[in-house]
Amino acid sequence: MATHTLDFERPLLELERQIEELKRVASETAVDVTKELAPLEKRLAELRDEIYKNLTPMQRVQVARHPKRPYTLDYLSTVFTDFVELHGDRLFRDDPAIVGGWARLDGMSVMVIGHQKGRDTKENLRRNFGIRRAATRRRTCGGTSGWLTPKATVRRSA
């Protein structure tokens, strides 16, 4: 279950709690609850669709800034294989807010570049809260200059 719940997600959280409680009771008492569980799960899916289709602009911002939203390194570990991170721009220094390097996507070599924020204060300070330094433009724009290589860029809002 979510630990960071937004205001408009509270009805979803309540339904998820009911479903978890039914599953817990079923496992403890060996009672068949599939008839009660199916409508609740269907209602949960419908309610989730309804809520997320009708978000206000501010609610969209809240979703984009959610602390449990995946970051670049999360995508790299699930979508790509054989990731080799490159550090520095060969002229100035490394920028920990930018994660970039070579990886494989469905067997094809690609360059992946993305912002990386931290999950806690210590990591946020190390990664400059996901804000790139001015000199990093050379790394992100010139990383593959002259190479004919497809690029896959993982972008994350706010």
Stockholm file with secondary structure:
# STOCKHOLM 1.0

chainA/1-158         MATHTLDFERPLLELERQIEELKRVASETAVDVTKELAPLEKRLAELRDEIYKNLTPMQRVQVARHPKRPYTLDYLSTVFTDFVELHGDRLFRDDPAIVGGWARLDGMSVMVIGHQKGRDTKENLRRNFGIRRAATRRRTCGGTSGWLTPKATVRRSA
#=GR chainA/1-158 SS CCSSCCGGGHHHHHHHHHHHHHHHHHHHHCCCCHHHHHHHHHHHHHHHHHHHHTCCHHHHHHHHTCTTSCCHHHHHHHHCEEEEECCCCSSSCCCTTEEEEEEEETTEEEEEEEECCCSSHHHHHHTGGGCCCGGGHHHHHHTTTTCCCCEEECCCCC
#=GC SS_cons         CCSSCCGGGHHHHHHHHHHHHHHHHHHHHCCCCHHHHHHHHHHHHHHHHHHHHTCCHHHHHHHHTCTTSCCHHHHHHHHCEEEEECCCCSSSCCCTTEEEEEEEETTEEEEEEEECCCSSHHHHHHTGGGCCCGGGHHHHHHTTTTCCCCEEECCCCC
//
